[in-house]
Amino acid sequence: MANTLQAKKRIRRNGRRTVVNTNRVSRIRTFIKKVETAIESGDKKVAAEALQAMQPELARGVAKGVYHKNTAARKLSRLSKRVASL
């Protein structure tokens, strides 16, 4: 249990940030799933549009610190390759 005021404040802050970051990661996952479902349906046009919508969300996740830049680059690269192969 935290004893100092600073540690207590840090616990409160961490709780608020956890909610924000969880929502951000969930939103990015939703965009990724949209791309994957479009790929599975076989529609290249829809998949390419979904990929274009996912790219800035993933970049924002990196900028905000919820994803590592290499993780985001890997996800983007793999999805781009799958869309291109349709």
N, C-alpha and C positions, 0 to 999 in steps of 0.2 A: 504494500500500500504506500502511496506517495505521501511524504511528510511535508515537503516544502511547498510553498505557494507556486513556485515555478513548475514543479513536477505535476501539481494538481491541474494547473492551467494547460500543460502539455497533454495531459490525459483528455481533457475536454476538447482541445483542438484536434487531437488525433481522431477522436470519435467523429467529429464533423467532417474531417478530411476523408476518412474511410468511406463515409456515405457518398461523398462526391465522387471519389475515385472508383468506387464500385459501380455507380451509375454510368460513369464514363466508359469503363471497360465493357459493361453490358451493352451499351449503345454501339461500341465498335464491333462487338461480337455479332450483333444483329445485322450490321452492314455486311460483315463477312458472310453470314449465313445467306443473305440475299444473293450474293455473288455465287455461292455454291449451289443454291437451288436453281439459279438461272443456268449454270453450267450443266447441271444434271438434266434440266429440261431440254438442253441442246440448242437453245436460242442464243446465237452469238451476239445479236444486236442488244438484247436485254442484258446479257451478261456483261458486255462492254460498258453499257450505261451504269450498271450496278457497280462495276469496278471503278469507274470514274467518280461515282458518289462516295465510294469507300476510301479512296486514296486520301482526300483531305482529312477525313475523320481519323484515319490511322496516323497521319502526320501530326495531327493535333494531340493524339494520345502520347506520341513521343515527346512533343514539346511540353506537355503537362507532366510528364514523368511517370505515366502509368505503364508504358511499354518501353523496352530498350530499343534503340534505333536499329540494331541488327535483327531483332525479332520482327520488327515491323517490315524491314526490308525483305526478310525471308518470306514472310506471309504474302507480301505484295508480289514478289517475284514468282512464287509458286502459283498464285492465283492468275497472274498475268500470263504465265506459260500455259495454264489450262484453258484460259479464254482464247488465246491465240491458236490453240490446237483444235478448236471447234470447227 
